[in-house]
Amino acid sequence: MKEIEMVRDNILVNVELPKTETEAGIIVNEETAAQMRKDIVGEILAIGPEVVNLKEGDKILLPPHGNIPVSYKGGVYHVFREISIFAKVNG
């Protein structure tokens, strides 16, 4: 996302939202779907100049809290600080 320039150690992430339908076809609400999900993974879209361990395009494990949801051009994204990121997902 080249038109957004993050500041400091902030990271703009596209979070893979939990599914609202089980494999058996049962539809659940978003809160229940979030509880069913074991890992929260996101893709980094933009990083601030103080981010040293990550780069755009990295897949990362995220905490369930501590983010700021933002909306831009019809999409909803999440802003995290680098210190709150658990791990990078390789492969």
N, C-alpha and C positions, 0 to 999 in steps of 0.2 A: 504494500500500500504506500506508494511513493509520495502521495500528496499529504500524508501525515508525518510530521517530524516530532517525535517524542522528545521530552526533556529529561534531564538528570538520569536516574536509573529506572525510569518507567518503561514498561513493556506492554505493547498492545497485542492482545491475544484473541484469536478466534477459537472459542471453546466448542468442542464437540458435544452437543447437547444430548442428554440421555434420551433413549427411545421411549415413546409413550405407548408402545404396544409390545407385549411379550411374544416369544416365539410361538406360543400356542394361540396367539391372536387376541388375547385379553388386553383391552385398552385400560391404561392406568393414568392417574393424574401426574402432573410433572413432579410434584413433591415425592410421591411414591417412586417414580422412575428414578429420581436422583438418589434415593436411598438404596435402590436396587443396584445402582452402578458402583462397581468396585474402584475403578480408576477414573480420574478426571484428567483428560488429555486435551491439550490445545496446541495450536500452531502459532508461532510468533509471526506477526505481520509487520511490526515496526519496533525499533528499540531506541532508547535514548543514548546520548554520547557517553554516559558513565557506565553503561552495561559492558562488562568485560568477559563473561563466561558464556554468553549466548549470542546467536545471530539470527537474522530474519530467516524464516523457513524451518527453524528447529521445532521439533515436537517436544513438548515438555509435560511433566506431571505437575498438577496444580493442587493447591489446597482448596477445600470446599468453601472457605471464607477468606476475607481479606482482599477482595478485588473490588473494583469500582466499575459497574456496568456503564457503558457509554453507547449512544446511538449515533450512527453516522451514515448518511445516504441510504436509509432504510434498513441497515443492518445493526445488530447489537453485538458489541465487542466488550472485552473486559481488560482493564488496566491493572497490572500487578507491578510491584517493585521487585527488582532482581532478587533481593534477599528472601522473598517469600516463595520462590520457585523451589520445588523439591528436587527435581532431577530432569535431565535431558533423556529422551527416549531415542535410542539408536536402533535403526532397522525396522 
